[in-house]
Amino acid sequence: MTTTLYRGSAKNILGPVRVDGIATESIVFEFTDQYSIFDWGQMPNPIPGKGSALALTASALFEKLAEPSCWEELSKSKLALEFRKSAANLESTTRRNESSSVGSAINELGEKLKTNAQATHYLGIAENTDNLESPIKPKALGEVSNPFNRILVAPFAVKKPKAGNVLGKPIYDYSEYQGESGAKLIPLEFVFRFSFPKGSSFPSRVKSNSLYFEQVPLALDSGVEFQSGTEMSFPVLECSTKFETTDRPVTLSEAVLISGLSTERFEELLIRTAWCGLFLKHEFSKMGIELADGKIEWGVSDSGEFVLLDSVGPDEVRILIDGTQVSKEILRADYRDSDWYRAVVAAKEQIFKSGDLNWKKSVTLAPEKLSSNRLRLVGDMYQSLANGISGKEIFGNLSELKSIAAEIAEGSNE
């Protein structure tokens, strides 16, 4: 029997379902028009067309990531050339052969991706799936012409860390991940940063911690000024927790321990993250869009292969046109000057002091609703972006994305 396995703030998971041509059961991602920011959960009002737009964007990018010819095209780009040049300066301290460099490891993986592409958990589009009890025939993007909000994906085991405390301080226990075999989700978010737009938390972390570059997974020379306007050919890579009550940046050593991987395998995963970040940057650049940063999630298959999980789109990356955000970041910006946001920040800061991980109960204010005009404009942004990245006019009666971005830049939540 098909049930709702998980109801999220912006996406539901349904299953298990049977898929034609696949022996094992699969699950369905159902994208909704709701959204979440600052770890709060579902915000007050939905954004028209957002769910279908995210499903279309994810389908397009997953199909491209799994296509070797797209990686071949990337390898010939100026972005890839500068990426390799920058990576050549990075020394590796985790490989068995001390004479090896990160640069050579990056080049080796780049060559493999040109042949094998990147495995993902995406199986296809679930169109017309009112009856999930019958076997579903997944469709490729080229087979659909109408909006849809469901995609089929392969399931990966999810284990959430147990919340506890040591000497009264809150801490999460990840011991169950150590030495675990079989297909599993890695309980980390892998962050890549090519630049540092307004709203990025990275520059403030660097300023407040003189040892930051000894702790993050991979970063360039600390002499670089990480501020608005700084652009990197090779991204700064970071990791943060996924299942804790608030996303928490972690050091390299903690990230390796949480992952349950060997140091060699974790290094490969970081390099894959950098390549996938560059891939997305290249795809968005074709639309005249700058990708500043983003996050992706990984799993390990039964055979030990690294598989890209969750979703890929404007809720997972920060992208800009002519300096204007055209991602979920504009929704964060709408709330950053609110009393509710300040209360959220204050509550999160008290977690370690109080030992109470449930920070939301101390926030007595509720986020205000956005105006109907703002919601329409953001919905148009999501849909126009989805049309552009997929190369399909699934959503009609829309202005060009540049025009929408200009209207976003002029307006506010009025």
N, C-alpha and C positions, 0 to 999 in steps of 0.2 A: 504494500500500500504506500502510495506517495503522500508525504506529509511535508509540512514546513519544518525543516530541520533547524533553521535559525532565522530569526526575524531581526534584521539589523536596522540601523538608523537611516541607511540609504540603499541597502541591498538585502534581499531575502535569499535564502538557500533552500531549495526544494529537492526532495528525493526520497529514496533512491529511484532512478528511472532506468528503463532499458533503452539502449541505443542500437539501432541496426548496425551490424558488422562488428560490434564490440561485445566480447564475452562477459566482461565484468560490468557491474552496475555503475551508473554515472550520476551526477547531480546537475541541478539547474541553478544558474545565477539569474535572479529576477531583479533587474535594476528599477528603482522607484524614483519618483520625482522629489523625494525628500532629500535633505542634506544635513551634514553634521560638521561642526567646526570646534576647534579647541577641546576635543575629547568630551564634549558636552552630551552628545547623542542627538537625537532628532530635534531639529530647529522648528520654529512655530509654523511656517507655511511652506508648501511645496513650490517647486519651480516648474512651470509648464514645459513638458517635452524633455526634461532633463534625463529621465530614465532611459528612454528610447535613444537619445543622443549618445549617452555613455555606452550603451550596448553596441551601437553602430561603430563608435570610435574604437572600443576594445576589440571588436571582431576584425576591423581593418588592420589594426596594429599587430594583433596576434598572428593573423595570416601572413603579414609581411615579415615578422620576426622568424617565422618558420620556413621562409622561402630563400634558398641559397642565392638566387640571382639578386635579391635585395641587399644581401651582405656583400656580394661581389661589387655592386654599384657603390656601396658605402666605401669599400676598400680603395676605390679610385678617386675618392673625393678629396678636396683640399682639407676638409675637417679631419679626415683620417690621417693625412700626411702630418699635419701639425700635432695631432694626438700622439702619433708614434715618436715624433721628434721629442716631445715633452716627456714621454714615458721613458725614453732612453736614459734620462738623467736620474731615474729612480733606482736606487740600490735595494736589493732584496736581502733581508736578514733571516728569512724563514725557509729558504730552499736548502736542500742537502748540499748542493754544490755551491760553495761560497763565492765562486768566481762568476756565477750566473747573475743576471740582472733582471729586474722586473721588466725592463724593456724587451729582452729576448722572450720572456714568458708571455708578454702581451702580444708580440708578433706571432708566436706559435699558435696561440689561441685564435688570433685573427684569421690565420690561414685555415684553421679547422672550421671556423664559422662560415667561411666562404663555401665550404663543401657540405657541411652538415646542418648549417643554420642553428637556430636556438630552439630547443624543445620547450613547449609550453603545455599547460594543462587544458588548453582550449580544444574542443572537439567540433564546434560548429554552432550555427544559429538554430535556436529552437523556435521555429515559426509555427503558428497555429497549434499551440500545445494546450488547448483547454482540457483535453483528456490525457493526463500524464500516465495513465495506467497502461496505455498501449505503447509498443515500441516506437521510438522516435527516430525519424530519419534526419540527421543533421544536415543543414544546408550551408553551402559556401556563400560568401558575400555576393558573388556574381549571380546567384540564383534568387535574390530577393529584391523587391522594388518598393516595399511598404515598410513603415516603421515597425520595429519589434523591440521588446525589452527583456528577452530571455536568451541566454546562451548556454550551451552544454559544456561542462568541464569534467575532467577526471578528478575523482575524490582523492584527497590526501589526509592522512590521519592528523588530527589536531589535538594536542595535549596542552592545556593551559597550566602554567606554573602555580604552585600552591602559595597562597599569601600567608605569611607568618611574621614573627618578629624575633630579634635577638637583642637581649638586654633592653627591651622596650622599644627598639627601633624597627620600623617596618622593613621587611625584606621578602623577596620572592625566591622560592626554592625550585631550581631547574635541574635537580639531580636526576629526574626521570629521563632526561634527554641524553644522559651520558651512556654511550655504548649501545644506544637503541638501534636496531636494524629494521629494514623494511621501509616502505614509502612513508614519508613524513614531511610535515611542514616545519621549516626552521623558524623558531619563534622570534625573529628579528626583522626589522625593516632596514633595507640597505639603501642608503642615501647617497646620491651623487650630486655634486655642485660644480657647475661651469661658471657661474657668476653669482653675485650677491645682491639681488634686487631689494627694494624696500620691503620689509616684513621678514627678511631672512634673519634667523637667530644666530647664525654662525659667527659674524663679526664680534658680537658681544661676548660669546663664549671664549673666543680667542683672546680678547682683551682682559677678561677676568681670570684667565688661567695661563700662567707663563709656561706650564708644562704641557699645554694642549697638544703640541705637535709630536710629543713623545707618546701620546696616548691614543690619538685617533688612528683608525686603520691605515690610512694612506693619505698623505698630504704633501704638497710641494714645499719648497724652501720657506721657512717661517719669516724670511725677510720680505716676502711679498705682502703688500698691504691689502688685507681682505676687507674691502669696503665697497660701497655702491660704485659701480663702474668698472671694478676689477673683473677681468675675463680670463678664464683658464682654458688652455687647449686640452689638458688632461684634468679630469675632475678631482676635487677633494672627495674622498670617500669616508662615510661615517656609518655607524650602526646605531639603531635605537630599539628599545623594547617594543613588542607588539601587543602583548596581552596584559600589561599592567594598567592600572587605572589612569595613567597618563604616560604618553610616550617619553621615555627617558634615554638620553644619549648615553652610550656605554663606551668604555675604553676598549682598546683592541684585545687585551687579555681577557676581559670579561665577555666580549663578544664571541671569542673562540670557545670559551667554556660553555656559554649558553647554547651555542650551535651544536655541540656534541661532535664536531668535526676535528680531524687532525689539522695541524698548522698548514700542511701542504694543500689539503683540500680547501681550507678556508681561504688561502691565498688565491686559489683558482676561482673561488666564488667572488672574491673582490674584483678580480680581473674581468670576470664575466659581467659583473655589475657595471664596470667602467665601459665595456664595449656596448652593452645594451643601452646605457645612457647616451653614448655617442650615436647609436643607431636611431634613437628617438629624436635626438637633436637634429640629425640629418633629415629625417622625415618631416619634422615641423619646419625646418628651414626652407623646404620646397614651397611652403605656403607663405614665406616671408615672415615666419614666426621665430622668435628667439626662445630657446629653451634655457632657462636659468638653472633649475635644479629639479630633482624629482626623487621618488622612492619606489622601489620594487620589492617583491617578496619572492622567496625561493623555497623549493621543496626538493627532496631527494627521492628518486623512484626506487622501485624494488631492485633494479639493476645497478643503482648507485649513480644514475645520471642526474645532473642538476636540471630542474624543470622550473620555468618561470610561472608563478602562480598569481592568484587574485585578479586584478584588472589593471589596465594601462590606459590612461587618458587624462583629461584636465583636472580630475580630482586627485591624481597622483603626481602631477608635475606642476611647476610654475612656468608659464609661458607668457610672452609679451609680444605685442605689435606696436612698433613706434613708442616703446616705453610704457605702454598701457597693458596691465594684466588682463589676460583672457583665459583665466582658469578660476578655480575655487578661491584663489587668493583674493579676488575682488569681494567675495562674501566675508572673508575674514576682515578685510579692510573696513567694510561697512559697520562692523561691530567694535573695532579697536578703540573707539573713543566713547564707548558706552559704560555706564556704571556696572552693568552686568558683566562685561569683560573684565573690568578691574576687580570685581568680586571673585571671578574665576581664577585670575592670576594670584590673588591673595590667598585663596583657599588651597591652591596647589603648593604654594610656598610653605604652607603649614604642615604638609604631609609628614616630613621627616621629624619635625619638632614635636608633633602631637602623637605620632605613632599610629594614626588613624588613616587608612588608605581610602576611605570613603569621603573624599573631599567635597563631593557635590552636595552633601546634606548641609554643609555650612553656608552654601550660597542661597540666600533668601530671595534674591531677585531673579526674574525670568527675562530671557531675551525678548526684545520687542519684535513685532512683525515688520517685515520689509514692505514697502509700498507696492501696489499692484503694477505700477509702471516699472519699478526696479526689477520685479520678478519677471515681467515680460521681456525686458531687455536682457537679463541674464539667461533666460530660456532661449532667446534668439541666438545668443553667443554660443551656448552649448550645441545647438542644432546646426548653426553655420559652420562651426569648427568640425563637427562630425561629417557634414557633407564634403568639406574640403579634404580631410584626411583620408576619407574613403573613396573620393572621386565619384561619388554617386549623389544625385539630387533626391535623396529620400525625403527631405523636408523642403517644402515649397514656401513661396511668398516671404523670402528672407532677404534682408540687405546683405551686402558683402561684409565679411568679417571686419575689414578695416573700418567700414562705416559704423558698425556696431561698436567697435573699440573706441572710436572717436566720440560716440554718444556716451559711452561709459565714462570716458575721461572728463567729459563736460558735466555730467550729472552726479547725483548722490542719491541716497535713500530719501527722496522727497515725496 
